[in-house]
Amino acid sequence: MALGGRGISGVNRPSPHAGKGGPRTRSRSTSIVGYASRVRQHRRVSIGSLKFAAAAAIWLMAIFATACSLPDSSASGSPTPTPSPEGPTARAYVVQQTGHLGGETISGVVPCITAPFGVTSVTPNVTFVFHFIPAKALNGAFTYAYSIPSAGETHSATGNYTIREQTDGTLVLTMTGRDDVAFPHFTGPFPVRYSFNLVPSGPSRCSATT
């Protein structure tokens, strides 16, 4: 078996490309030296690659460690509400709208859920107030009334409400009742079902409302 004009046994053989000056030969020692040189060169390249890979790995680890030590920007801002150990009556609240019936926007501040409070509703045609009269801390009655003279329309509603506390301390107020509506050529009741959130805003101010 031959490889590049040399025998495996190392015996010199004529090259098929030899010129008139006679066959050019290459000794076994020359082949070994060339092979050893290539091995050393390959080894230097391999060691250099390993050093580069190690340095790159250390650099990436440093970046990762720095990123992990940075504060989480998503955690900034307002703290998440938590339930009060004294119960929902120990806090004041702000209204948070969670649904719509017809383009209204509601807002309000509830300093004490055991005292009467109001929530304002602004619509394209009229602004009115939901009035809440607590019977206990977490339930009571509500009323509201308004009219739209340009449409010949009047509303007068009554019903009950309940309050449910969620795990984060937010309260869900749900209203159920009836709205006696009068239109031209129509008078009759409409069912009322509406809800919104009360988000804790600080300590209760019940003493200031009684």
C-alpha positions as CSV (number, residue, x, y, z in Angstrom):
1,M,0.0,0.0,0.0
2,A,1.4,3.4,-1.0
3,L,0.7,6.9,0.3
4,G,1.9,10.0,-1.7
5,G,4.7,8.1,-3.5
6,R,6.2,6.6,-0.2
7,G,5.9,3.1,0.9
8,I,4.6,2.2,4.3
9,S,7.9,0.4,5.0
10,G,9.8,3.7,4.6
11,V,11.8,2.4,1.6
12,N,12.5,5.2,-0.9
13,R,10.6,4.8,-4.1
14,P,10.8,6.9,-7.3
15,S,8.3,9.6,-7.6
16,P,6.1,9.4,-10.7
17,H,6.9,13.1,-11.2
18,A,10.7,12.8,-11.3
19,G,12.4,14.7,-14.0
20,K,15.4,13.8,-16.2
21,G,17.8,14.5,-13.3
22,G,16.9,11.3,-11.8
23,P,14.3,10.3,-9.2
24,R,13.7,12.6,-6.3
25,T,13.3,10.7,-3.1
26,R,12.2,11.7,0.4
27,S,13.6,9.9,3.4
28,R,11.6,8.4,6.2
29,S,13.2,10.8,8.7
30,T,12.2,13.8,6.6
31,S,8.6,12.5,6.6
32,I,8.6,12.0,10.4
33,V,10.0,15.5,11.0
34,G,7.3,17.0,8.8
35,Y,4.6,15.0,10.5
36,A,6.0,16.0,13.9
37,S,6.0,19.6,12.9
38,R,2.4,19.4,11.8
39,V,1.4,17.7,15.0
40,R,3.1,20.5,17.1
41,Q,1.4,23.2,14.9
42,H,-2.0,21.4,15.3
43,R,-1.4,21.1,19.1
44,R,-0.6,24.9,19.3
45,V,-3.8,25.7,17.5
46,S,-5.8,23.3,19.7
47,I,-4.4,24.8,22.9
48,G,-5.0,28.3,21.6
49,S,-8.6,27.4,20.8
50,L,-9.1,25.9,24.3
51,K,-7.7,29.0,25.9
52,F,-10.1,31.2,23.8
53,A,-13.1,29.0,24.6
54,A,-12.2,29.1,28.4
55,A,-11.9,32.9,28.3
56,A,-15.2,33.2,26.4
57,A,-16.9,30.9,29.0
58,I,-15.5,33.0,31.9
59,W,-16.7,36.2,30.2
60,L,-20.2,34.8,29.6
61,M,-20.4,33.6,33.3
62,A,-19.5,37.1,34.4
63,I,-22.2,38.7,32.3
64,F,-24.8,36.2,33.6
65,A,-23.8,36.8,37.2
66,T,-24.1,40.6,36.7
67,A,-27.5,40.2,35.1
68,C,-28.7,38.1,38.0
69,S,-27.5,40.6,40.5
70,L,-29.4,43.5,38.9
71,P,-32.8,44.5,40.5
72,D,-35.9,43.4,38.7
73,S,-37.4,46.4,37.1
74,S,-40.8,44.7,36.8
75,A,-41.0,44.5,40.6
76,S,-40.8,48.3,40.8
77,G,-43.8,50.6,41.2
78,S,-46.8,50.2,43.5
79,P,-46.6,47.3,46.0
80,T,-49.1,44.5,45.6
81,P,-52.0,44.8,48.1
82,T,-52.2,42.2,50.8
83,P,-55.1,41.4,53.2
84,S,-55.2,43.3,56.4
85,P,-54.8,41.2,59.6
86,E,-57.7,43.3,61.1
87,G,-60.0,42.6,58.1
88,P,-61.3,44.8,55.3
89,T,-62.8,47.4,57.7
90,A,-59.3,48.4,58.7
91,R,-58.6,50.1,55.3
92,A,-59.7,52.8,53.0
93,Y,-60.2,52.1,49.3
94,V,-60.2,53.6,45.9
95,V,-62.6,52.4,43.2
96,Q,-61.3,50.4,40.3
97,Q,-63.5,49.8,37.3
98,T,-63.7,46.3,36.0
99,G,-66.5,46.4,33.4
100,H,-68.7,48.6,31.3
101,L,-72.4,48.8,30.6
102,G,-72.6,51.6,28.1
103,G,-69.5,53.8,27.9
104,E,-69.5,54.9,31.6
105,T,-66.5,55.7,33.7
106,I,-66.7,55.2,37.5
107,S,-64.5,56.6,40.2
108,G,-64.5,57.3,43.9
109,V,-62.8,57.0,47.3
110,V,-64.2,54.9,50.1
111,P,-62.7,56.0,53.4
112,C,-64.7,53.6,55.4
113,I,-66.8,50.6,54.2
114,T,-69.0,50.7,57.3
115,A,-70.2,54.2,56.6
116,P,-72.3,55.5,53.6
117,F,-70.2,56.2,50.5
118,G,-70.7,57.1,46.9
119,V,-69.3,56.2,43.5
120,T,-69.5,58.6,40.6
121,S,-70.5,57.4,37.2
122,V,-69.8,59.6,34.1
123,T,-71.6,58.7,30.8
124,P,-71.7,60.5,27.5
125,N,-75.2,61.8,28.4
126,V,-75.3,62.2,32.1
127,T,-73.3,62.0,35.4
128,F,-74.8,60.5,38.5
129,V,-73.8,58.8,41.8
130,F,-74.3,55.3,43.2
131,H,-75.2,55.7,46.9
132,F,-74.2,52.8,49.2
133,I,-75.7,52.4,52.7
134,P,-74.0,49.6,54.6
135,A,-76.0,47.3,56.8
136,K,-72.9,45.5,57.9
137,A,-69.3,45.7,56.9
138,L,-69.7,43.5,53.8
139,N,-73.2,44.1,52.6
140,G,-75.9,46.8,52.4
141,A,-78.3,48.6,50.1
142,F,-77.8,50.9,47.1
143,T,-79.8,53.5,45.2
144,Y,-79.3,55.7,42.2
145,A,-81.4,58.0,40.1
146,Y,-80.9,60.2,37.1
147,S,-82.7,61.6,34.1
148,I,-81.9,62.6,30.5
149,P,-84.4,65.3,29.6
150,S,-83.4,65.4,25.9
151,A,-84.5,61.8,25.6
152,G,-87.4,62.0,28.0
153,E,-85.7,59.2,30.0
154,T,-85.7,58.7,33.8
155,H,-84.1,56.0,36.0
156,S,-84.7,55.2,39.7
157,A,-82.9,52.1,41.0
158,T,-82.7,50.2,44.3
159,G,-81.1,47.0,45.4
160,N,-78.6,45.3,47.6
161,Y,-74.8,44.9,47.4
162,T,-72.3,42.5,48.8
163,I,-68.5,42.7,49.3
164,R,-66.1,39.9,48.9
165,E,-62.4,40.0,49.9
166,Q,-59.8,38.5,47.5
167,T,-56.5,37.0,48.5
168,D,-54.6,40.1,47.7
169,G,-56.8,42.3,49.9
170,T,-58.8,43.8,47.0
171,L,-62.6,43.9,47.6
172,V,-65.1,43.0,44.9
173,L,-68.4,44.9,45.3
174,T,-71.4,43.4,43.5
175,M,-74.7,45.1,43.0
176,T,-78.1,43.4,42.3
177,G,-81.4,45.1,42.1
178,R,-83.9,46.8,39.7
179,D,-84.0,50.0,37.7
180,D,-87.4,51.5,37.1
181,V,-87.1,53.1,33.8
182,A,-89.5,55.5,32.0
183,F,-89.2,56.2,28.3
184,P,-91.7,57.8,26.0
185,H,-94.3,55.1,25.4
186,F,-92.6,52.7,27.8
187,T,-92.3,52.3,31.6
188,G,-90.9,49.2,33.3
189,P,-88.2,47.7,35.4
190,F,-84.8,46.6,34.2
191,P,-82.5,44.2,36.2
192,V,-79.3,45.7,37.7
193,R,-76.2,43.7,38.0
194,Y,-72.9,45.5,38.3
195,S,-69.6,45.1,40.0
196,F,-66.3,46.9,40.6
197,N,-63.2,46.6,42.7
198,L,-62.2,48.5,45.8
199,V,-58.4,48.6,46.0
200,P,-56.7,49.3,49.4
201,S,-55.3,52.8,49.6
202,G,-54.3,53.2,53.3
203,P,-55.7,52.9,56.8
204,S,-59.4,53.2,57.4
205,R,-60.8,56.7,58.2
206,C,-64.0,55.5,59.7
207,S,-63.6,57.9,62.7
208,A,-63.6,60.8,60.3
209,T,-66.8,59.8,58.6
210,T,-68.9,59.1,61.7
